[in-house]
Amino acid sequence: MNAAVISTGNEIVRGLTPDTNSSFISRLLLKHGFMVTMHISTGDSSADLSAALSHAREHSDFTVITGGLGPTDDDITVDTLCSLFGLEIAHDSSSIDKIKGFFALRKRPYSEKDIKMAAVPAGAEIIENMEGLAPGFVIHDPYGPVIALPGVPREMEHMMEHGVIPVLTRMFSPVPRSYKTVKIAGIKESEINSRVSGLVSGHDGVEWGICVNGGIAEVSFSWDGEENGPGTAFFDDMAGLFSHSMLLQGCESPEQELLLLLGRTGLTLSVAESCTGGLLSKRITDIPGSSESFLGGVVAYSNSAKIILLDVSESSISQSGAVSESVALEMARGAALKFGSDIAVSTTGIAGPGGATAAKHVGTVCFGFYLRGESRAATEIFPGGRDSVRRYSSLYAIEYIRRYLRAF
């Protein structure tokens, strides 16, 4: 069954609030056997909501609307739906009692505007709101049900899982979909597409797609039921085809796998950062339990900091410049010695927008690696602005060590 999702609110169409509701609803519906074919966002306008709903109903089996069920004048979903379907406005008695109890507990008066949150189209099936005050509801229309939910994510998510899914399952008896996701780092999207399409070609009924974010490709597979998808051999072939580029199953990011591998090998890590300004350390320490393997990091931004904190020689900086492989190597070696770590990595580069020279462009980053007594260096040029360069630099450093440990 195909679904449409409509998110309402001036804050959404003006770009002030991201529409996370549509993403959540789509993922949840897919899991339970429903396919969302369109997302529509509208402002707080009855005309726009009516037009969006008319289009959605023409091209889908049911529609989920979020937002516009609050107490203010711009909450127009109930009025709009009642006008569109020729229904009277009613009020859910249990929701009225909840609203009155909410304000009584806080010793505050309620108003008719507050009672507006209990408004529903007459005859609609109520979806109880266990996380808030405004109920959701289902209009059972011959052309397909229309479901309206509050726009507050916490409230909407609970109502979708515990109220809407049971209603839809009762109505449509869908076949639940199974899905599996693998993550791949360090390979361009077009190359991933070519490799995966060859593997999937022999598996009818399997849908797949690629989403790339921050240099990590997420390849998702989905299919009806549990037994109709690609088996273990397929994903073994994937692992062989992508080798160390494919993250270990269960790892959500390269840094999570890095720490997993450090734990398995009993090795420790430290970092010395210049152009990444602490981002590399942050990515690592964002992972719970990182303290078991990550000993610490130094942000040595200035030349003097590199000399004082990491024992980088003044002659290396004066002869080669701070952005050089020789300085990067000394930074990594200095971090390893200061922290007593088995492995260390350094970053020094030109994140931009200034600082470039004729020989060293914006995006030039030098890396130093201290790997159990062995020193290695690398230089890369990353595209984009300052944030992009820093992000790709931190990923490159993590990826380099992760792959080293995979081959360890």
Summary of the structure (lengths in Angstrom):
residues: 408
radius of gyration: 27.5
end to end distance: 48.3
largest distance: 82.9
contacts: 1359
relative contact order: 0.08
helix: 44%
strand: 24%
